[in-house]
């Protein structure tokens, strides 16, 4: 099995995906263990002094003014985990929780948190045993870290609360730890706080969304090319020299992808004599500009994610010179903004795809295709309601595009008086990514049927490869009305699993 080694300098997006989705094992590097031990010595020395140090010998948040005596500090650390494990709502997905745990371990191993090596090792042991704490949808404001979600994970380290075992069954965490020979940790000074103070949940969801959107943006270029072809549009608007004079990188990449898919098509440019067109509609002609802007948004979000993956997010932090300093690095604004930005870009990509689908179904704008791509219009409704479903998905995505990060609700007796809502931004982005997949699947379904209805004209080789692959995947072609939901579900899986991109690339080679 693949193993990810965690050092002191952060991790990569590939590491996160390997652990969260691929079940990779986790090991601590020797460098990380040494850094953990050195930072712990600093915390122990401060804990022995009579002067109060925040997070080491004081209360937390609005209660930070109380000095805590040594005999109560273990109870203090245990209490902060128990009290902060206050999430409610549905369970968060396993991959999100594994990303959350792994990214908290990444910060712990930086040597800036003061956590003992044995606590870090127990975190790795839980991941390696496939034990996934139960984390709930609601409980994070995206500031002071993803507090409630991380607390539920820390609770499992203590052998408390519930967790999902490797077999998918939810049981008491104490039972699961015992079965795998993992001793629950007894937290000492600063450790409870260090396990809770991070942007790890929102960052993990950002990393996974970026991976999914990479595939979906290439998928969108392919479905846009299929729609252009089915509408007998012109590919002259995709010429590299046109995009070179507006040099946005994403736009150029999307245009190049569409042009590669349409190579050697006999459908493009056949504007009908009885319905001459000087230009194609915006949803067709401007596809590279819209998808390209989204691609450039992905590039910016990836830069933010890379910086955060290299960061040590905690409060207070242990510095190499021995100081333990309070800070505001746990504030989720940098991550929250790009999560919201991605939801906006995804909504617009879905919106333009839905407009192309609607054009394929409208006999007044489809340039010779039957109404709703029906076999016998009037007797058959064709894809009429598939477009309704697509419209409903797009409408929800527009609502999800409202920025969560523009909101803030003060908490902790006004000590935490401005929060990022980054966790909420991440949760709605996950829904938006799912919906975008379904929207593109419906465009794919409509466009492949429309191309096949263009009898006497030969589609591009890449288009033919996509049609053949999608039919082999159980998505049926033109014909009388039938139970449509299974076809749409199969098209959804075809896009979601990356099979659409793979089918096109067998002809085009790697797309951008």
N, C-alpha and C positions, 0 to 999 in steps of 0.2 A: 504494500500500500504506500502511496505517496506520503512523504513526511515533510512538514513545514517546520523549519527551525526558527524560533523567535529569538532575536538578539536585542540590542539596545537602541538600534537606529530605526525602528519602525518596520512595517511590513508592506507588501505590494498588494494591489488589487487582485492579482492572480492568487496570492496566498489566501486572501479572504474567501474567494470563490472556491478554492480547493477545500478549505475547512468547512465552510458553510454549506456548500452544495455537494462537494465531492467526498465528504467524510474523511479528509486527510488527517493523519496523525499529527500531533503537535509535540515538539521537543523544545526545551530551553537550552540555549547555547551556554557554554562555559562563561562567556563574557557577561551574559545576562545574569547568571547566578552570582557572579562576583559583584556586579553592580547592585543587585538586590541586597546582598549582604552588607556592602559598604554604606548604602543609604540607610539600612536598618540600624547600623551602629550610630549614625547621626541622630535618628529618632530616639533610640534608647537613651542616648546621652541627654537629650533635651527633656525626655520624660522624667529623668532622675532629678532635674533641677526644680527648685521651688517656684520659679517664674512660670506663669501660664503661657502656653504656646497653642495657637488655634489648631484644632484638629488632633492635637496630641494630648493636651490636658485641659481642654475646655469643652463646653457644649458646642452646638452647631447652629448655623444660621442666626436667627434672631435670639437664640439662647447662648451665643458665643461668649457672653460676658461672665458666665459662671465658670470658676475654676473647679476642676473635678479632681478629687483626691485619688491617690494611686489604687486604693482598694476598690474603687468604683469604676475604674476605667475599662476593665473587661466587660462589665455590665453595660457601660456606655456604648461600646462598639457593637455589642450584641443588640442593644436596644435600637440603635439607629437603623440597623438592617431590618429588624422586625417592624418597626413603626413606619419605615419608608416603603415596605413591601405592601403597598396599599392600592395596587392596580385593580381595575374592574373591567368587565366586558369580555368579549371572545378571546380565546387563546391566540397569541401571535404565532406565526408560522415557524416551524422548526428551523428553517434555514436562517431566519432573522435572529432567532435566539442564539444559534451557534455563531453567527457573525458578531453579535453583541458580546458574547463571552470571549471570543478570540481577540476582539479589538480591545477589550478591557485588559486582557492578559498582555497585549502588545504594549500598552502604556505602563502597566505594572513592571514589565521587564526593562523599561527604559532606565530604571534606577533613580527616578525622580519622585517616587511615591512613598518610599519607606516601608513597603510591604515585605515581610520575610520571604525568603526563598521557598519555604515549605508551603506557604499559601499559594504562591504562583504555581508550584508543581501540582497542587491539588486542583487548581483551575484547569491545567492541562490534562490531568487525570480524568476529570469529568468529561471533557471533550472527547478524549480517546476512548472512554467507555461508552460513548453514545448516550450519555445521560443529559437530557435537555430540560432545564427548569421550566415550569409553567409560568409564562409571562402574559400579561393581559394587555388588551388594546389601549386602555386609557390609564394615565398616571404620570405622563411626562409632559412638562411644559417646555422642554428643550433648553433648560438653563439650570445651573448647578448640576448639569448632566442629565441623562435620561434616568432620573432618580428611581421612580418606582420599577421600571423594567430591570434596571441593574440590581435593585434591591432583591427582587425575586430570584435573580441568579445567585446573589451572595447568600441568600437564605438557604439555598440548596447546598452551598459549600459548608454551611454550618450543620447540615443534616436535618434541616427543617423545611416545611412546606412540601409541595408536590412537584414531581418531575416526570417526564416521559422517558421510559426506558428504551433501549435499542430495539425492542420489539414493538414499539408504538403504544404501549400501555402506560397510562398515567397511574403512578403509585406514590406513596410517601417517599420523599427523598432519602430518608434515613435507611429504608429498606434497600433502595437501589445502591447506595454507597456501600452498605454492608455486603451485598452480593458481589460487588466488584473489589472488595478489599480496600476501600478508600476510607480513611479516617476523617471524620468531620473536623473542621478547623475551629479552634477557639481563638477568636480575634483579639488582638492586642492593640495598643495605642496606635491610632491613626488608620488602622487597616480597614475598619468598617467604612469609614468615610472614603478612603481611597478606592474601594470597590464600587462606589456609587457615582463618582463625580466625573462623568465623561460623556462625550457626544457619540458614543459607540453604536447605539441603536440607529440613529439617523444616518451615521456614516456607513454602517453596514448596508442599510437599505439603499443608500446612494450608489455604492459600489455595484450592487446587484442590478439596480435600475440601469446604470450605464452599460453593463454587459448586455442586458436585454434590449436596450434601445439601439445599441450598435447593430444588432441583427435586424431590428424592426425598421431602421432607416434604410438599410439596404433592401429589405423586403418592400418598402414603400416605393423605392425607385423602380423595382421590378413591376409592381402592380400598376404604377403610373404609366410605364412603358406599354404594358398590355392594354390599358385603357386607351392610350393614344392610338395604338395599332387598331384596336377594335372600332374606334371612331373615325378611322381613315385619316387621322391627323398627319401633320408634317413633322418630320424629325429634323428639319433644317434649323429649328430654333435651338437644337442641342449642340450645334457646331462649336467646337472649342474656341474658335476665334471670337465668338459672341460673348462667351463667358470670361474670356481673358480680359476684356475691357471693363469688367466689373469684378475685380479679382477677390471675391470672397471664396476661401478654400472649399467650404462645404458645397456651395453652389456648383463649382466646377466639378467636384467629385460626383454629385448627383447627376449632373448632365452627362458626364462620361459614362456612368453606369447605365443610364437609360439608352444612350447611343449604342453601347455594347450589346444590350439586350435586343435592340431593334435592328441590328446589323443584318443586311440581306433580306429584310422583310419586303414582301410585295404588296402589303396593305398600306404602308405609310404614303402620304401624299396623294391619295386617290380622292381628291375632293370631287364630289359628284357634279356632273354638268348641270343638273336641274336644281342644285343647291350649292352654288359656288361659295367658297370661303376664302377670304383674303388671309384671315388669321383664325387660329383655334381659340376656344374659350380660355379664360384665365386658368381654370382648374387644370387644363391640359398644358397650356403654353408656359405657365409659371410654376409648374411642378418643381423644377430644380431650384428655383429661388426660395420657395417655401421650405422644401426639404433641406436645402442647403443651409438656410438660416438655423434650422434645428440642429444640423450637424455641427455648426459652429458653436451653438449653445452647449452641445455635448462636450466639445473640446474644452470650453471654459470650465464646465462642471468637473471634468476629469482633472484639470489642473488643481482645482480646489480640493478634490478628493485626495490627490497625491500629496498635497501639503498636509492635510489632516492625517493621512496614514503615517506620515513621518513625525507627527507631533506626539508630545506627552501631555495629555490633558488631565489635570488633577488640580485640586485646591485643598490645602496648600501643597506646594511642591518643594522637594528637597533639591537644593542646588549644590554643585560640586564643592563650593567653598564652605559648606556646612550650614548655610542658612536654610531655614524653612519659612517660605514666604507665601502669603496669601496673594491671589491673583484672580483674574476674571476669564482665564482661558477656557473655562467650561462653557462659556456662552456659545450657543449654537448658531448665531447669526450667519457666519460664512457658509455653513452647510445648508442652513434653512433657505437662504436666498436661492441657491442653485437648484435645490429640490423644487422650489416653486417655479423657477424659470423653466425647468424641464417639463413640468406639468403644463405650462402655457404652450411650449413648443409642441408637445405631444397632442394637445387639443387642436392646435391649428393643423397639424399634419393629418389628424383624423378628419377634420372638417373638410379639407380639400379632397381627401379620398372619397368621402361621402358624396361630394358634389359631382365627382366623375362618375360614381356609380349611378346616381340619379340621372345623369345625362345619358348613360348607356340604356336606361330603361324607358326614356321618354321618346316616343316615335317622332316628335317634332324637332328633336335635337340630336338624335342618334344617327342620322344620315343613312337611313334605309334599314335599320334593324327593327324587328317586330316589337310591338308594344310590350314592355316589361320582359322582353326576351322570352315571351310565352310561345308554346308550340302551336296553340290554336287560340289566339287572343279572344277573350269573351267567354269561351268555355274554360280556358286555362288562365290563371292569374299570373303565372310565371314567377318572377322574383319581386313582385310588388311589395310583399310584406317583409322580405329580406331587407329591403331598403328601409322599412319602418324600424326594424331592429337596429340597423346601422345608425339611423337618425337618433334613436333613443340613447344609444351608446355615446354618440357625439355630444348630445345635449348634456349627459352626465359629465362628460369630460370637460365641457365648458364650465360647469359649476365647480368641478374639482380644480380648475385653473385659477380660481380666486385664491390669492396668496394667503397662506397661513401665517407667514412671517410678518405680515402687515398688522397682525393682532398681537396684543400683549395683555395678560391679566396678572396684576401684582399678586404676590403670595408671600408667605412666611412673615406675616406682620409687617409688610412693606419693606423688609430687608431685601427681598428679591423682587424689586419693583419694576423690572423690565425683562421680559423673557422672550425667547426666540420662536417658540412653537414649532421647532424643527422636527420633532417626532411626528407631529400632526402632518407637516408638509410631506414627510417621508411616507406616512401611511396612505395619504391620498394619491401620492405619485404611484405607489404600487397598484392601486386600483386603475389609475389612468393607463399604466403600461398594459395591464390585462385588457382593458377596453380597446386600446389602440390595436392590439393583436387581433381582436375580433373584428374591428372595423376593416383592417387590411384583408382579413380572411374573406369578408363579404365582397370587397372589391375584387379580390382574386377570383372568387366564385363567379361573379357577374362577367368580368372581363374575359375569362377563359371560355365561358359559354358564348359570349358575343363574338369572339374570334372564330370559334367553330361554326358560327352561323354565317360567316362571310364566305359562302361557297364560291369556288372558282378563283380565290386569291390565296396565295401561299404565305403563311406567317413566317416570321423570322425563325431560324433554327433554335435559338434560345427559347422563344415562345413555345415552339413545338415540344421542346424538352420539358418545359414546365407543365404544359397540358398533359403530356403523357404521364409525368410523375404524379400529378395531382389525381389523375384518373386511377392510377395504380394504388393510390392511397385511399380509395373508396369514395371519392367525390365524383358523383355521376355528371354526365354532360347533358346537352340539350335533350328535351323530350317532354312528354305530357307532365302535368302537375303530379307531384308525389310528396310524401312526408319530407319536409325540407330540413327540419332541425338536424337530423343525422348528417346530412350533407354539409351543413354549415359547421357542425362540430368537427367533422373530419377536416374541413378546410382550416379551421382554427388550429387544430393540432399540427397540420402541415406547416403553417406559418410559425407557430410557437416553437416547434422542435427544430427550426432552421432548415427544414427540407425544401422550402421554396428557394432560398438562397443557394442551397447545394445543387438543386436541379438546374438553375440558370448557370451557375458557375461551371458545370460540366461542359458547357458550350463556350461561355465567354471567358473562362479563366477567372482568377480572383477579381472580384469587384471591390470597389473602394469603400 
